[in-house]
Amino acid sequence: MSDREFPELPNHWQAIAANTVYCSKEGRLVSFSQTQIELGTLYDALGKHLRAINKGLVPPKGNNGLVPSEEPDYDLKSKILGKGGDRRFHGKILEDILHFPGKMTTH
């Protein structure tokens, strides 16, 4: 599978179509449910979580990006620092695609 087969991950939630597969800058395939898009639109107006997802895997401390999720049945979560950093969006890897079904936690 070539990265060129999939559109680049948009910078704004409003530009994302539900269940469409996008390619992140890291080369990871990602998709989002309609519920996740609604949560992103509501709680991530600046697109910080999208930029973290686009960035990819990072060390857990002091970085924006994807880190392992502690939630059962979820693989990775978006992590941002600063304003809005109290929320995490959790994703599952399904058939090599990181899918965000709409699971959000706060800490």
C-alpha positions, -999 to +999 in steps of 0.1 A: +000+000+000+014+034-010+009+065+011-002+082-021-034+062-022-047+082+008-053+119+013-032+138+038-047+143+072-064+177+073-056+204+099-092+210+109-120+187+121-145+203+097-124+190+067-125+154+079-150+129+065-162+101+088-146+067+081-123+081+054-087+068+057-061+096+058-023+094+059-004+113+086+029+130+082+044+100+101+030+078+073+004+062+097-031+055+083-058+071+104-096+073+103-123+089+125-159+081+133-186+108+131-187+108+169-149+115+171-152+143+145-180+159+166-159+156+198-129+171+180-150+200+166-164+207+201-133+203+223-104+209+198-113+240+179-076+248+172-068+213+159-041+206+184-051+169+187-051+166+149-015+180+148-005+155+176-021+126+156-003+139+125+030+141+143+029+104+154+046+085+182+065+105+208+079+098+242+052+100+269+067+130+289+069+166+276+057+160+240+026+165+218+018+135+198+006+099+201+014+079+232+002+045+244-034+044+257-040+030+292-077+024+283-086-013+277-090-023+241-073+010+229-038+012+215-028+049+212-041+083+224-035+119+213-016+139+239-013+177+239+003+201+263-010+235+274-046+247+269-069+218+261-043+193+273-066+178+298-084+157+271-072+127+253-087+110+222-081+073+221-077+051+190-077+015+181-055-001+154-078-020+131-063-037+101-032-013+102-054+018+105-055+038+137-092+044+141-106+070+165-142+058+174-151+087+197-135+077+230-124+108+250-110+109+285-099+137+308-073+136+335 
